[in-house]
Structure formats: structure tokens, C-alpha cells
Amino acid sequence: MTAARYLHAGLFVLLAFLWGFSFVAIKTGLDALPPVFFAALRFDVAVPLLLGFVAWRYDVWVPQSRADYAGVAVGAVALIAGNNGFLFVGQQAITPAAASVMYGLNPILAPAFAFVLLDQRLDAVSLLGIAVGLVGVVIIVQPSPETLTAGSTVGQLSVLAAAASVALGSVLLRRVDATLDSIPLTAWAMALGAALLHVVSAGVGESTAGAVVTTDIVAAVLVLGVLSTALAYPIYFVLVRNIGPVRTNLVAYAVPVFAAITSWVLFGTGVTPATALGFLVVVTGVAVLERQVVREELGRAYRRLSHAA
């Protein structure tokens, strides 16, 4: 494995940890704050930090071309506003562990969007992988006429919409092919996305008049704003540019592990058998979809073990 592959692997694991913990922080903040406003607030904290950093670190840190502006717009609408708006609304009704598993559909959706928008053709086995992943999601949601409008099902579908927004946005970002570096692009997308979220929050009539701010709420906002946003989102944008949207979105399968652990440690909440089974089925689907990568990595592991022996 080259140095670049090790770097990307390390960033991948770090991103999974930061986003896994974010599901717990989101659930904590939603106890007092309206969802869309809370989603905007995480970026209100992150944007000054990230813009200050890129202004200091980069010679070229503002959009220069039409492709740059398009990249900022795609990131703001799909990866920031759409993703977080749906995610925060959905987490009002379901546990952090369940939300993180539902969010894990985006690695299945990304290849489908890439097929349409990037002309990346999928063979029959890859389509089978997507189908298996969808079966896993059905196992998790367990839709029925009685539960179709239940709060938990609506919450799961909202998180599913967030996953679709991420998958579509990451593919569009790759298609735009902006020339601005990933981190400055991230900062500007966050700034515009935060503004959009505030507009939506005001438009749906959210109010913080009755909110009771506690140390837990403040901690949740800071964790989200600094660690899971100002640090995590640039990592995501860097990975999308370097290893592509399909492989980057596989991080969604590591996120539930960290989300479940932190949720169990802090809240004592567990994962239902249906959620666990659905997660395993979805992972099987993505393994089929990414069978070449899995085969290569297993081959490397086997060769290392053979040499060690």
C-alpha cells in the first residue's frame, strides 16, 4: 500500500469516527433546539473557523471560475443544506444508531447516480449489490400500511432522503470538477449552506424562544461545529476528490459502529435485531458492489500474512 493509500485509509477511519459521534451529539441537541435551526447552528460555528484557516493557509481561497461556483452551489444545496436538514429532522424520531444505519444507504445510491450522471456503467453483479442493499434498508424500515405514517418511519425516510442528498451531491461535485482546492471549496459551501438552512428554518416557523440551554446542549453544538463539521467535512471533500464519491461514501458503513458504541456508552441505547440484520445485509450489498476493491485488499492481507509466516 502506497503512502497515499495509507493517508486516505487513515482519513477514512477518522471521518467515520467524527461522523459516528455526531449522531449522538445531534440527538442531544435536538432535546432543546428545533432541527433545521440546529443544523444551521453547527455550520455557524464551523464556518468562521474554516474560512479563517483557508484565508491564512491558501493563496487562492475564493472561487475563481464557473466550475468553482458550481461546486460551491452543489456542496451548499446537497451536501450541506439538504443533507443536514433531512438528517436533523429525521433524528427527532429515531435513535442515533438507527439513523446512522439508514444513512448508510448512500454508498448504494452513489453508484446509481454515477451511472446516470458520470456515465459509469454498472454490470449485472453491481446491480445485484444495489438490490441487496435496498433489501437491507427495507429490513431496517419494515414499512407497512400501519406504520407508513408513524413517527419512526417518517424519521427513517427523512434520514434516507439525507443519504440520497449526500450521494447525489458527491457525484455532482465530481462531475463539476472545480479547480479550487477542496478545503476552501468546503468552507464556502458551508457558508452558503448555513444561510440556506437559516432561510428554511425561518420559513417553516421554527423558534428558539422556549429552548433551555444547558451545558450538554452547548457541548453538543461545539462537538458538532468543531469536530464533526470544521474538521470532518474538509476530510470528506478531500476524499471525494482523490478517491471518488463511490468509495468515499463507503464511510457510511463504518459510521454506525462508532454511533452505536457512543450511543450505548452515553445513553444506554441498543440496536434492535432488525437494525443489526439490515445493516449486515446492506454491508453485503456494498461488498458485492465493491468486490474488486474487497478482492484486492484481501489479496494484500493474504500476501502479508504469507510473508510473515
N, C-alpha and C positions, 0 to 999 in steps of 0.2 A: 504494500500500500504506500503510495507516494505521500509526501508531506502535505500536499493539498488535500488528499483524501482524508488524512488524519484530522486536518483542520476542520474540514466540512463535517466529519463524523462528530468531532467534539462540539461544534456549534449546534449540530442537530440534537445532541443529548441535552445541552444546556437550554436550548429552546423548549424542548419537551418539559423540562423541569419548571422553567419560568411560566409557561402557559398552563401546566398542570396545577401549579399552586394558584394561578389566577382564578380558576374556577371556584376555589374555596373563598378567596378574597371577594369575588363578585357576590357570592351568596351572602357573605357577612354584610356587605354594604347595602344590599337590597332590603335588609331588615328596616332601614331607615330612609333610604333615598329612592326616588322614582327611577325606573330603569333607564330610560333614554337620557335623562339628565346625568345619571351616574356614569353612563357610558361616555358622555361628553367630558365629564369631570376627569376621567383617567387621562385624557389627552390634554386637558387644560394644564395638568401637572407635567406631562411629558414634553409637550411642545417647546416651552421656554428652555428646558434643559438641552433638548436635541438641537434646536436652532442655534443656541449659544455655542454648542460644541462644533457644529459644522461651520459656523461663521469663523471660529477660531482655527479650525483644523484644515479647512479646504480653501484653495484659491478660487475655485469655481464652485459656488454652493447655491446659486439660484438657477432656475430653469433658463435654458438658452435657446431652445428650439421648439418647434411644434410638437415633436415627439416627446420632449421633456414635459411640456404642459399636458399632453395627453396622458403620460404616465402618472403625473400628479393627480389628474382628474380620475383616472381609473382606480388608483390607490385610495383616494378620498371617498369615492362613492361606494366601491365594492368592498375593499379590504378594511376600511375604517368605519364608515357610517353604516352600510348595510350589514356587515359582519357583526359589529358590536351592538347595533340597535336590536337586531333579532336575537342575538345571544343573551343580552341582559334581560329582555322581555321574557324569553323562554325560561331562564333560570329562576324566575319567580315561582314557577310551579313544579320544578323537578330538582333532584339533588345534584350536587356538583359532579359526582361520579357518573350519573346517568347522562347529564348534559355533555360531559367530555366524551362519552362513548358515542352519542348521537352526532356530535361534532366530527367524529371520526369518519363520517361518510365522505368528507371532501377528497380523500385520495381516490375514492371510487369515481366521483364526479369529475375530477380534473382531467383524466384521460378522455372522458366523453366530450368535454368542452374542447380539449386539444384536438380531437378528431374533427370537430366541426370548424374550429377557428384557425388551427395551425396546420390542418391537413395531415395530421399524424394518424395514419391508418391503424386500425386495431384488427388483429386476426381473430379467428373463432375462439381460441383459448382465452384471449384477453377479454372478449365479450362475456365468456363464461365467468371470468373473475369478477367482472362488474355485476353480473346477475347474482353470484354468490354473495357479494357484499350487500346487495339490495335485500336479499333474503335475511341477512343478519340484522339489518335495520328493521325489517318487519317484525322479527322476533323481539326486538327491544321495544318497539312501539306497541305491538299487539293491538292493532286497530280493530274496532268492532262498531256496529251501529250504536251500541250503548255508550261507548267511550269516545266516539268520534269528536264530540264537542266537550269532553271532560277537560278540566283544567290541566291535568298532567299531559294529556295527549296534545292539546294545543301548545303547551310548553315545549314538548318534544319536537313538534312540527316547526315551531319558531326557531329552535336550535338547528334543525335540519335546513331551514332557509339560510341561517348564518353560514352553515357549511357550504351550501351552494354558492353563496356570495363570495366566499373565500376562493373556492375552486375556479369560478368564472373570472374573478379579479386577477388571480395569479396567472391564468392563461392569457388574458388580455394584456397584462403587463409584459409578458414575454413577447407577445405579438407587436406591441408598440415599439419595443426595443429603444428605449430612451438612452441618450448619451450621458446624462447627468449621473454621477455616482450614486450608488444605492442608498447610502445614509442620508445625503441631502434630499434625495427624492422622497425618502421616508418621512423626513421632517416636514416637508411642505404638504405631503399627502395627509399627515396627521393634522396639521393646522387647518386645512380646508375641511377635512372630515369632521373635526371637532365643531367647526362652525355649522356644518350641515346638521349634526346631531342636536345642537342647541336650537336650531330653527324647528326641527321636528318636535323636540321636547316642548317648545312653546306652542307649536301648532296643535298638539294633542292635549294641551291644557295641563301639563304636569306642574306641580307646585311643591316647593320645599318648605312651605310655611309651618307644617306640623312636624318636620323632621327633628329628631332628637340626636344630636351629635355626641357620640361617646368616643372614648379612646380606641375602641375596637373599629369604629367606623373610620376614624382618622387613619389608623394603621392600614385598614383595607385600601383606602384611597391612595396612600403613599406606596404601598406594595404594588398596586396595580399601575400607578403612574410612573414610578421609577424603574422597578424591576421588570414587570410584565409588559411594559409598553416602551419606555425610553430605551431600554436595553434589548428587549425581545424582538420588537418589530424590525429594527435595523438588521438583526440576525436573519430574520425571515426574508427580508428583501434581498440581502446578500446571497442567501442560499437559492432563491428563485432565479437570480441572475446567473449563478455559477453552476448549479446542478439541475436547474429546470423546475417547473411548477409541479410536475407529477411526482418526482422523487422528494421534493421539499415537503409536499403535503402528506407524505407518509409519516411525518412527525405526529400526526393526529392519532397514530396507533401507539405511540409511547406516552402521549399526554394522559390518557385515562389511568395509567399506572400511578403516576405522581398525584393525579387528582384524587384517586381512591385512597391512597396512603394518607395524604394530608387531611382529607375529609374524615377518615377514620380516626386519626390522631386527635384532631381538633373538635370534631362533633360526634364521634362515635357512630357515624352513619355507615352502613354497609352497602354492598352491591347485591341486588336480587339475583337469583339463579337465571332468570330470563335475560337480564342485562349482561351477565357474565357469558352466557351461551351465545347471545347475539354478538358480543364483542369478538369471541373466538371465531364465529362464522365470518364476520367481516374481515378479520385478520387473514383468514384462509383465502378469502376473495382477493385481497391485495397481494398475497403471496403468489397466487396464480397469475395475477396481472403483472407482477414484477418478478416473474420466475427466472428471467435471465440474471437479474441482479442477485437474487437469492442463490442461484446455482453458482455464480462466480464467487460470492462470499463464502459459501460452504466449501467450495473447492480450495480457496485460500486457507480456510481454517484447517481443512484436512491436511494440506501440504505442510502447514506449520507444525501440526501435531506429529506428522510423519517424520519431519526433520528433528523434532525434539526427542522422539523415541530413538 
